[in-house]
């Protein structure tokens, strides 16, 4: 791996700071990016993760079709054995993994 790629990965790691799998109930907030407990556990355990854009919710379709479609896509990802990680900026904070 070249040094530029290694630097990018190191920088991302500082922002995410996932906790070990066994301590998900005692997770502490930290970093500049908020990661849901489910996504943090998947990252820590090396579980499959699928990033999903939030544009389908915000301006891709009218409500409630947008919300229903987003939930259907998340269900498809889960049925295939991966964790969905919808990414959005809410209140100026980047978030990975949204909940209803």
Backbone as XML, in Angstrom:
<?xml version="1.0"?>
<chain id="A" units="angstrom">
  <residue number="1" name="UNK">
    <atom name="N" x="0.859" y="-1.172" z="0.000"/>
    <atom name="CA" x="0.000" y="0.000" z="0.000"/>
    <atom name="C" x="0.902" y="1.231" z="0.000"/>
  </residue>
  <residue number="2" name="UNK">
    <atom name="N" x="0.594" y="2.208" z="-0.870"/>
    <atom name="CA" x="1.438" y="3.395" z="-0.912"/>
    <atom name="C" x="1.173" y="4.285" z="0.302"/>
  </residue>
  <residue number="3" name="UNK">
    <atom name="N" x="2.103" y="5.194" z="0.570"/>
    <atom name="CA" x="2.025" y="6.005" z="1.791"/>
    <atom name="C" x="0.823" y="6.948" z="1.794"/>
  </residue>
  <residue number="4" name="UNK">
    <atom name="N" x="0.392" y="7.440" z="0.639"/>
    <atom name="CA" x="-0.773" y="8.335" z="0.587"/>
    <atom name="C" x="-2.041" y="7.591" z="1.001"/>
  </residue>
  <residue number="5" name="UNK">
    <atom name="N" x="-2.197" y="6.373" z="0.517"/>
    <atom name="CA" x="-3.371" y="5.576" z="0.886"/>
    <atom name="C" x="-3.344" y="5.243" z="2.372"/>
  </residue>
  <residue number="6" name="UNK">
    <atom name="N" x="-2.185" y="4.919" z="2.893"/>
    <atom name="CA" x="-2.058" y="4.614" z="4.316"/>
    <atom name="C" x="-2.396" y="5.831" z="5.171"/>
  </residue>
  <residue number="7" name="UNK">
    <atom name="N" x="-1.975" y="7.009" z="4.749"/>
    <atom name="CA" x="-2.296" y="8.239" z="5.486"/>
    <atom name="C" x="-3.800" y="8.490" z="5.488"/>
  </residue>
  <residue number="8" name="UNK">
    <atom name="N" x="-4.475" y="8.263" z="4.356"/>
    <atom name="CA" x="-5.929" y="8.460" z="4.287"/>
    <atom name="C" x="-6.648" y="7.508" z="5.235"/>
  </residue>
  <residue number="9" name="UNK">
    <atom name="N" x="-6.237" y="6.253" z="5.241"/>
    <atom name="CA" x="-6.858" y="5.275" z="6.136"/>
    <atom name="C" x="-6.633" y="5.632" z="7.604"/>
  </residue>
  <residue number="10" name="UNK">
    <atom name="N" x="-5.439" y="6.075" z="7.934"/>
    <atom name="CA" x="-5.142" y="6.481" z="9.310"/>
    <atom name="C" x="-6.002" y="7.661" z="9.714"/>
  </residue>
  <residue number="11" name="UNK">
    <atom name="N" x="-6.171" y="8.618" z="8.819"/>
    <atom name="CA" x="-6.989" y="9.794" z="9.102"/>
    <atom name="C" x="-8.453" y="9.403" z="9.306"/>
  </residue>
  <residue number="12" name="UNK">
    <atom name="N" x="-8.982" y="8.531" z="8.468"/>
    <atom name="CA" x="-10.365" y="8.072" z="8.623"/>
    <atom name="C" x="-10.565" y="7.358" z="9.953"/>
  </residue>
  <residue number="13" name="UNK">
    <atom name="N" x="-9.607" y="6.564" z="10.335"/>
    <atom name="CA" x="-9.700" y="5.818" z="11.585"/>
    <atom name="C" x="-9.835" y="6.750" z="12.789"/>
  </residue>
  <residue number="14" name="UNK">
    <atom name="N" x="-9.129" y="7.861" z="12.771"/>
    <atom name="CA" x="-9.216" y="8.816" z="13.884"/>
    <atom name="C" x="-10.621" y="9.373" z="14.015"/>
  </residue>
  <residue number="15" name="UNK">
    <atom name="N" x="-11.331" y="9.543" z="12.914"/>
    <atom name="CA" x="-12.679" y="10.111" z="12.955"/>
    <atom name="C" x="-13.729" y="9.082" z="13.361"/>
  </residue>
  <residue number="16" name="UNK">
    <atom name="N" x="-13.544" y="7.855" z="12.977"/>
    <atom name="CA" x="-14.564" y="6.841" z="13.236"/>
    <atom name="C" x="-14.510" y="6.276" z="14.650"/>
  </residue>
  <residue number="17" name="UNK">
    <atom name="N" x="-13.330" y="5.879" z="15.101"/>
    <atom name="CA" x="-13.124" y="5.327" z="16.439"/>
    <atom name="C" x="-14.155" y="4.281" z="16.859"/>
  </residue>
  <residue number="18" name="UNK">
    <atom name="N" x="-14.387" y="3.230" z="16.082"/>
    <atom name="CA" x="-15.351" y="2.220" z="16.529"/>
    <atom name="C" x="-14.833" y="1.476" z="17.752"/>
  </residue>
  <residue number="19" name="UNK">
    <atom name="N" x="-15.751" y="1.062" z="18.603"/>
    <atom name="CA" x="-15.427" y="0.296" z="19.803"/>
    <atom name="C" x="-15.421" y="-1.190" z="19.453"/>
  </residue>
  <residue number="20" name="UNK">
    <atom name="N" x="-14.796" y="-2.018" z="20.279"/>
    <atom name="CA" x="-14.821" y="-3.466" z="20.040"/>
    <atom name="C" x="-16.246" y="-4.014" z="20.058"/>
  </residue>
  <residue number="21" name="UNK">
    <atom name="N" x="-16.459" y="-5.128" z="19.386"/>
    <atom name="CA" x="-17.786" y="-5.741" z="19.279"/>
    <atom name="C" x="-18.443" y="-5.970" z="20.628"/>
  </residue>
  <residue number="22" name="UNK">
    <atom name="N" x="-17.702" y="-6.417" z="21.611"/>
    <atom name="CA" x="-18.287" y="-6.812" z="22.886"/>
    <atom name="C" x="-18.783" y="-5.649" z="23.726"/>
  </residue>
  <residue number="23" name="UNK">
    <atom name="N" x="-18.440" y="-4.418" z="23.397"/>
    <atom name="CA" x="-18.831" y="-3.291" z="24.252"/>
    <atom name="C" x="-19.847" y="-2.373" z="23.593"/>
  </residue>
  <residue number="24" name="UNK">
    <atom name="N" x="-20.659" y="-2.903" z="22.675"/>
    <atom name="CA" x="-21.585" y="-2.036" z="21.942"/>
    <atom name="C" x="-22.588" y="-1.353" z="22.851"/>
  </residue>
  <residue number="25" name="UNK">
    <atom name="N" x="-22.948" y="-1.965" z="23.981"/>
    <atom name="CA" x="-23.920" y="-1.338" z="24.874"/>
    <atom name="C" x="-23.310" y="-0.189" z="25.664"/>
  </residue>
  <residue number="26" name="UNK">
    <atom name="N" x="-21.982" y="-0.096" z="25.683"/>
    <atom name="CA" x="-21.323" y="0.962" z="26.438"/>
    <atom name="C" x="-20.536" y="1.894" z="25.524"/>
  </residue>
  <residue number="27" name="UNK">
    <atom name="N" x="-20.963" y="2.011" z="24.283"/>
    <atom name="CA" x="-20.254" y="2.816" z="23.293"/>
    <atom name="C" x="-20.224" y="4.290" z="23.688"/>
  </residue>
  <residue number="28" name="UNK">
    <atom name="N" x="-19.091" y="4.931" z="23.491"/>
    <atom name="CA" x="-18.957" y="6.350" z="23.791"/>
    <atom name="C" x="-18.946" y="7.135" z="22.495"/>
  </residue>
  <residue number="29" name="UNK">
    <atom name="N" x="-19.541" y="8.316" z="22.541"/>
    <atom name="CA" x="-19.518" y="9.197" z="21.380"/>
    <atom name="C" x="-18.096" y="9.735" z="21.221"/>
  </residue>
  <residue number="30" name="UNK">
    <atom name="N" x="-17.642" y="9.892" z="19.992"/>
    <atom name="CA" x="-16.310" y="10.435" z="19.774"/>
    <atom name="C" x="-16.075" y="10.654" z="18.305"/>
  </residue>
  <residue number="31" name="UNK">
    <atom name="N" x="-15.146" y="11.511" z="17.988"/>
    <atom name="CA" x="-14.798" y="11.774" z="16.611"/>
    <atom name="C" x="-15.702" y="12.810" z="15.980"/>
  </residue>
  <residue number="32" name="UNK">
    <atom name="N" x="-15.380" y="13.172" z="14.764"/>
    <atom name="CA" x="-16.125" y="14.192" z="14.041"/>
    <atom name="C" x="-17.288" y="13.612" z="13.260"/>
  </residue>
  <residue number="33" name="UNK">
    <atom name="N" x="-17.284" y="12.317" z="13.051"/>
    <atom name="CA" x="-18.337" y="11.632" z="12.315"/>
    <atom name="C" x="-19.085" y="10.753" z="13.309"/>
  </residue>
  <residue number="34" name="UNK">
    <atom name="N" x="-20.407" y="10.807" z="13.294"/>
    <atom name="CA" x="-21.207" y="9.966" z="14.183"/>
    <atom name="C" x="-21.551" y="8.671" z="13.460"/>
  </residue>
  <residue number="35" name="UNK">
    <atom name="N" x="-21.195" y="7.575" z="14.060"/>
    <atom name="CA" x="-21.413" y="6.257" z="13.478"/>
    <atom name="C" x="-22.393" y="5.505" z="14.369"/>
  </residue>
  <residue number="36" name="UNK">
    <atom name="N" x="-23.435" y="4.938" z="13.763"/>
    <atom name="CA" x="-24.422" y="4.191" z="14.551"/>
    <atom name="C" x="-23.755" y="2.981" z="15.200"/>
  </residue>
  <residue number="37" name="UNK">
    <atom name="N" x="-24.289" y="2.529" z="16.333"/>
    <atom name="CA" x="-23.717" y="1.349" z="16.989"/>
    <atom name="C" x="-23.671" y="0.122" z="16.077"/>
  </residue>
  <residue number="38" name="UNK">
    <atom name="N" x="-24.712" y="-0.078" z="15.269"/>
    <atom name="CA" x="-24.738" y="-1.238" z="14.372"/>
    <atom name="C" x="-23.617" y="-1.173" z="13.340"/>
  </residue>
  <residue number="39" name="UNK">
    <atom name="N" x="-23.398" y="0.004" z="12.762"/>
    <atom name="CA" x="-22.336" y="0.167" z="11.763"/>
    <atom name="C" x="-20.964" y="0.038" z="12.427"/>
  </residue>
  <residue number="40" name="UNK">
    <atom name="N" x="-20.800" y="0.627" z="13.605"/>
    <atom name="CA" x="-19.524" y="0.523" z="14.323"/>
    <atom name="C" x="-19.200" y="-0.933" z="14.645"/>
  </residue>
  <residue number="41" name="UNK">
    <atom name="N" x="-20.203" y="-1.700" z="15.062"/>
    <atom name="CA" x="-19.984" y="-3.122" z="15.334"/>
    <atom name="C" x="-19.565" y="-3.859" z="14.066"/>
  </residue>
  <residue number="42" name="UNK">
    <atom name="N" x="-20.227" y="-3.559" z="12.951"/>
    <atom name="CA" x="-19.876" y="-4.208" z="11.681"/>
    <atom name="C" x="-18.436" y="-3.879" z="11.291"/>
  </residue>
  <residue number="43" name="UNK">
    <atom name="N" x="-18.039" y="-2.620" z="11.469"/>
    <atom name="CA" x="-16.663" y="-2.225" z="11.161"/>
    <atom name="C" x="-15.673" y="-2.952" z="12.062"/>
  </residue>
  <residue number="44" name="UNK">
    <atom name="N" x="-15.982" y="-3.019" z="13.350"/>
    <atom name="CA" x="-15.080" y="-3.660" z="14.310"/>
    <atom name="C" x="-14.926" y="-5.151" z="14.056"/>
  </residue>
  <residue number="45" name="UNK">
    <atom name="N" x="-16.004" y="-5.783" z="13.638"/>
    <atom name="CA" x="-16.008" y="-7.241" z="13.440"/>
    <atom name="C" x="-15.626" y="-7.651" z="12.026"/>
  </residue>
  <residue number="46" name="UNK">
    <atom name="N" x="-15.495" y="-6.688" z="11.131"/>
    <atom name="CA" x="-15.190" y="-7.019" z="9.740"/>
    <atom name="C" x="-16.385" y="-7.572" z="8.990"/>
  </residue>
  <residue number="47" name="UNK">
    <atom name="N" x="-17.591" y="-7.255" z="9.467"/>
    <atom name="CA" x="-18.812" y="-7.725" z="8.807"/>
    <atom name="C" x="-19.045" y="-6.949" z="7.515"/>
  </residue>
  <residue number="48" name="UNK">
    <atom name="N" x="-19.764" y="-7.533" z="6.553"/>
    <atom name="CA" x="-20.048" y="-6.820" z="5.311"/>
    <atom name="C" x="-20.909" y="-5.593" z="5.571"/>
  </residue>
  <residue number="49" name="UNK">
    <atom name="N" x="-20.579" y="-4.518" z="4.904"/>
    <atom name="CA" x="-21.239" y="-3.230" z="5.085"/>
    <atom name="C" x="-21.515" y="-2.637" z="3.710"/>
  </residue>
  <residue number="50" name="UNK">
    <atom name="N" x="-22.713" y="-2.080" z="3.511"/>
    <atom name="CA" x="-23.056" y="-1.445" z="2.233"/>
    <atom name="C" x="-23.430" y="0.003" z="2.504"/>
  </residue>
  <residue number="51" name="UNK">
    <atom name="N" x="-22.690" y="0.928" z="1.911"/>
    <atom name="CA" x="-22.987" y="2.353" z="2.058"/>
    <atom name="C" x="-24.135" y="2.728" z="1.126"/>
  </residue>
  <residue number="52" name="UNK">
    <atom name="N" x="-25.110" y="3.457" z="1.669"/>
    <atom name="CA" x="-26.262" y="3.922" z="0.897"/>
    <atom name="C" x="-26.348" y="5.435" z="1.012"/>
  </residue>
  <residue number="53" name="UNK">
    <atom name="N" x="-26.651" y="6.093" z="-0.091"/>
    <atom name="CA" x="-26.799" y="7.548" z="-0.073"/>
    <atom name="C" x="-28.163" y="7.945" z="0.467"/>
  </residue>
  <residue number="54" name="UNK">
    <atom name="N" x="-28.213" y="9.088" z="1.116"/>
    <atom name="CA" x="-29.480" y="9.577" z="1.677"/>
    <atom name="C" x="-30.278" y="10.408" z="0.677"/>
  </residue>
  <residue number="55" name="UNK">
    <atom name="N" x="-29.773" y="10.590" z="-0.530"/>
    <atom name="CA" x="-30.478" y="11.443" z="-1.498"/>
    <atom name="C" x="-31.859" y="10.911" z="-1.852"/>
  </residue>
  <residue number="56" name="UNK">
    <atom name="N" x="-32.055" y="9.609" z="-1.777"/>
    <atom name="CA" x="-33.377" y="9.050" z="-2.072"/>
    <atom name="C" x="-34.406" y="9.560" z="-1.060"/>
  </residue>
  <residue number="57" name="UNK">
    <atom name="N" x="-33.951" y="9.817" z="0.165"/>
    <atom name="CA" x="-34.846" y="10.326" z="1.203"/>
    <atom name="C" x="-35.035" y="11.831" z="1.056"/>
  </residue>
  <residue number="58" name="UNK">
    <atom name="N" x="-33.938" y="12.545" z="0.855"/>
    <atom name="CA" x="-33.993" y="14.011" z="0.883"/>
    <atom name="C" x="-34.600" y="14.641" z="-0.361"/>
  </residue>
  <residue number="59" name="UNK">
    <atom name="N" x="-34.250" y="14.164" z="-1.548"/>
    <atom name="CA" x="-34.831" y="14.783" z="-2.749"/>
    <atom name="C" x="-34.924" y="13.852" z="-3.944"/>
  </residue>
  <residue number="60" name="UNK">
    <atom name="N" x="-34.931" y="12.563" z="-3.706"/>
    <atom name="CA" x="-35.040" y="11.615" z="-4.809"/>
    <atom name="C" x="-36.468" y="11.297" z="-5.192"/>
  </residue>
  <residue number="61" name="UNK">
    <atom name="N" x="-37.364" y="11.259" z="-4.204"/>
    <atom name="CA" x="-38.765" y="10.887" z="-4.432"/>
    <atom name="C" x="-39.640" y="11.650" z="-3.442"/>
  </residue>
  <residue number="62" name="UNK">
    <atom name="N" x="-40.936" y="11.724" z="-3.730"/>
    <atom name="CA" x="-41.844" y="12.388" z="-2.777"/>
    <atom name="C" x="-42.112" y="11.498" z="-1.557"/>
  </residue>
  <residue number="63" name="UNK">
    <atom name="N" x="-42.449" y="12.137" z="-0.435"/>
    <atom name="CA" x="-42.837" y="11.407" z="0.780"/>
    <atom name="C" x="-44.235" y="10.841" z="0.583"/>
  </residue>
  <residue number="64" name="UNK">
    <atom name="N" x="-44.566" y="9.684" z="1.014"/>
    <atom name="CA" x="-43.815" y="8.705" z="1.803"/>
    <atom name="C" x="-43.072" y="7.671" z="0.961"/>
  </residue>
  <residue number="65" name="UNK">
    <atom name="N" x="-43.170" y="7.782" z="-0.368"/>
    <atom name="CA" x="-42.506" y="6.809" z="-1.242"/>
    <atom name="C" x="-40.996" y="6.784" z="-0.989"/>
  </residue>
  <residue number="66" name="UNK">
    <atom name="N" x="-40.402" y="7.954" z="-0.719"/>
    <atom name="CA" x="-38.957" y="8.012" z="-0.484"/>
    <atom name="C" x="-38.561" y="7.177" z="0.738"/>
  </residue>
  <residue number="67" name="UNK">
    <atom name="N" x="-39.301" y="7.340" z="1.816"/>
    <atom name="CA" x="-39.008" y="6.629" z="3.058"/>
    <atom name="C" x="-39.231" y="5.124" z="2.886"/>
  </residue>
  <residue number="68" name="UNK">
    <atom name="N" x="-40.333" y="4.756" z="2.246"/>
    <atom name="CA" x="-40.637" y="3.336" z="2.024"/>
    <atom name="C" x="-39.568" y="2.671" z="1.156"/>
  </residue>
  <residue number="69" name="UNK">
    <atom name="N" x="-39.138" y="3.367" z="0.109"/>
    <atom name="CA" x="-38.113" y="2.819" z="-0.781"/>
    <atom name="C" x="-36.788" y="2.654" z="-0.050"/>
  </residue>
  <residue number="70" name="UNK">
    <atom name="N" x="-36.418" y="3.647" z="0.745"/>
    <atom name="CA" x="-35.170" y="3.560" z="1.512"/>
    <atom name="C" x="-35.202" y="2.366" z="2.461"/>
  </residue>
  <residue number="71" name="UNK">
    <atom name="N" x="-36.327" y="2.143" z="3.135"/>
    <atom name="CA" x="-36.457" y="1.008" z="4.054"/>
    <atom name="C" x="-36.405" y="-0.321" z="3.286"/>
  </residue>
  <residue number="72" name="UNK">
    <atom name="N" x="-37.002" y="-0.363" z="2.093"/>
    <atom name="CA" x="-36.957" y="-1.577" z="1.271"/>
    <atom name="C" x="-35.524" y="-1.901" z="0.857"/>
  </residue>
  <residue number="73" name="UNK">
    <atom name="N" x="-34.777" y="-0.875" z="0.470"/>
    <atom name="CA" x="-33.382" y="-1.086" z="0.066"/>
    <atom name="C" x="-32.564" y="-1.596" z="1.247"/>
  </residue>
  <residue number="74" name="UNK">
    <atom name="N" x="-32.773" y="-1.011" z="2.423"/>
    <atom name="CA" x="-32.068" y="-1.489" z="3.618"/>
    <atom name="C" x="-32.420" y="-2.949" z="3.907"/>
  </residue>
  <residue number="75" name="UNK">
    <atom name="N" x="-33.693" y="-3.320" z="3.728"/>
    <atom name="CA" x="-34.119" y="-4.704" z="3.961"/>
    <atom name="C" x="-33.436" y="-5.661" z="2.982"/>
  </residue>
  <residue number="76" name="UNK">
    <atom name="N" x="-33.297" y="-5.250" z="1.735"/>
    <atom name="CA" x="-32.611" y="-6.078" z="0.733"/>
    <atom name="C" x="-31.162" y="-6.306" z="1.147"/>
  </residue>
  <residue number="77" name="UNK">
    <atom name="N" x="-30.497" y="-5.233" z="1.581"/>
    <atom name="CA" x="-29.098" y="-5.344" z="2.025"/>
    <atom name="C" x="-28.999" y="-6.327" z="3.193"/>
  </residue>
  <residue number="78" name="UNK">
    <atom name="N" x="-29.903" y="-6.198" z="4.169"/>
    <atom name="CA" x="-29.899" y="-7.094" z="5.337"/>
    <atom name="C" x="-30.156" y="-8.552" z="4.919"/>
  </residue>
  <residue number="79" name="UNK">
    <atom name="N" x="-31.106" y="-8.754" z="4.007"/>
    <atom name="CA" x="-31.421" y="-10.115" z="3.548"/>
    <atom name="C" x="-30.252" y="-10.778" z="2.831"/>
  </residue>
  <residue number="80" name="UNK">
    <atom name="N" x="-29.356" y="-9.979" z="2.281"/>
    <atom name="CA" x="-28.169" y="-10.508" z="1.603"/>
    <atom name="C" x="-27.001" y="-10.692" z="2.575"/>
  </residue>
  <residue number="81" name="UNK">
    <atom name="N" x="-27.230" y="-10.365" z="3.874"/>
    <atom name="CA" x="-26.205" y="-10.623" z="4.883"/>
    <atom name="C" x="-25.280" y="-9.472" z="5.207"/>
  </residue>
  <residue number="82" name="UNK">
    <atom name="N" x="-25.623" y="-8.274" z="4.769"/>
    <atom name="CA" x="-24.771" y="-7.112" z="5.052"/>
    <atom name="C" x="-25.518" y="-6.113" z="5.934"/>
  </residue>
  <residue number="83" name="UNK">
    <atom name="N" x="-24.781" y="-5.177" z="6.475"/>
    <atom name="CA" x="-25.352" y="-4.111" z="7.293"/>
    <atom name="C" x="-25.491" y="-2.867" z="6.420"/>
  </residue>
  <residue number="84" name="UNK">
    <atom name="N" x="-26.700" y="-2.293" z="6.330"/>
    <atom name="CA" x="-26.853" y="-1.056" z="5.565"/>
    <atom name="C" x="-26.310" y="0.125" z="6.360"/>
  </residue>
  <residue number="85" name="UNK">
    <atom name="N" x="-25.630" y="1.024" z="5.681"/>
    <atom name="CA" x="-25.067" y="2.210" z="6.321"/>
    <atom name="C" x="-25.472" y="3.429" z="5.500"/>
  </residue>
  <residue number="86" name="UNK">
    <atom name="N" x="-26.662" y="3.941" z="5.765"/>
    <atom name="CA" x="-27.121" y="5.132" z="5.053"/>
    <atom name="C" x="-26.339" y="6.326" z="5.574"/>
  </residue>
  <residue number="87" name="UNK">
    <atom name="N" x="-25.823" y="7.120" z="4.656"/>
    <atom name="CA" x="-24.953" y="8.240" z="5.007"/>
    <atom name="C" x="-25.676" y="9.548" z="4.743"/>
  </residue>
  <residue number="88" name="UNK">
    <atom name="N" x="-25.636" y="10.444" z="5.738"/>
    <atom name="CA" x="-26.301" y="11.743" z="5.613"/>
    <atom name="C" x="-25.593" y="12.765" z="6.490"/>
  </residue>
  <residue number="89" name="UNK">
    <atom name="N" x="-25.835" y="14.026" z="6.191"/>
    <atom name="CA" x="-25.385" y="15.108" z="7.064"/>
    <atom name="C" x="-26.633" y="15.678" z="7.713"/>
  </residue>
  <residue number="90" name="UNK">
    <atom name="N" x="-26.735" y="15.531" z="9.041"/>
    <atom name="CA" x="-27.883" y="16.011" z="9.801"/>
    <atom name="C" x="-27.405" y="17.024" z="10.832"/>
  </residue>
  <residue number="91" name="UNK">
    <atom name="N" x="-28.014" y="18.188" z="10.822"/>
    <atom name="CA" x="-27.613" y="19.263" z="11.738"/>
    <atom name="C" x="-26.122" y="19.563" z="11.629"/>
  </residue>
  <residue number="92" name="UNK">
    <atom name="N" x="-25.586" y="19.470" z="10.412"/>
    <atom name="CA" x="-24.181" y="19.786" z="10.170"/>
    <atom name="C" x="-23.205" y="18.692" z="10.572"/>
  </residue>
  <residue number="93" name="UNK">
    <atom name="N" x="-23.709" y="17.537" z="10.986"/>
    <atom name="CA" x="-22.847" y="16.442" z="11.439"/>
    <atom name="C" x="-22.965" y="15.266" z="10.476"/>
  </residue>
  <residue number="94" name="UNK">
    <atom name="N" x="-21.840" y="14.824" z="9.893"/>
    <atom name="CA" x="-21.886" y="13.629" z="9.048"/>
    <atom name="C" x="-22.238" y="12.411" z="9.900"/>
  </residue>
  <residue number="95" name="UNK">
    <atom name="N" x="-23.192" y="11.613" z="9.407"/>
    <atom name="CA" x="-23.640" y="10.424" z="10.140"/>
    <atom name="C" x="-23.617" y="9.219" z="9.212"/>
  </residue>
  <residue number="96" name="UNK">
    <atom name="N" x="-23.164" y="8.114" z="9.753"/>
    <atom name="CA" x="-23.118" y="6.866" z="9.005"/>
    <atom name="C" x="-23.985" y="5.866" z="9.751"/>
  </residue>
  <residue number="97" name="UNK">
    <atom name="N" x="-25.086" y="5.488" z="9.129"/>
    <atom name="CA" x="-26.050" y="4.598" z="9.766"/>
    <atom name="C" x="-27.148" y="5.422" z="10.412"/>
  </residue>
  <residue number="98" name="UNK">
    <atom name="N" x="-28.329" y="5.400" z="9.811"/>
    <atom name="CA" x="-29.455" y="6.175" z="10.328"/>
    <atom name="C" x="-30.486" y="5.243" z="10.934"/>
  </residue>
  <residue number="99" name="UNK">
    <atom name="N" x="-31.288" y="5.777" z="11.844"/>
    <atom name="CA" x="-32.395" y="5.012" z="12.415"/>
    <atom name="C" x="-33.659" y="5.848" z="12.310"/>
  </residue>
  <residue number="100" name="UNK">
    <atom name="N" x="-34.804" y="5.181" z="12.418"/>
    <atom name="CA" x="-36.076" y="5.897" z="12.293"/>
    <atom name="C" x="-36.536" y="6.441" z="13.618"/>
  </residue>
</chain>
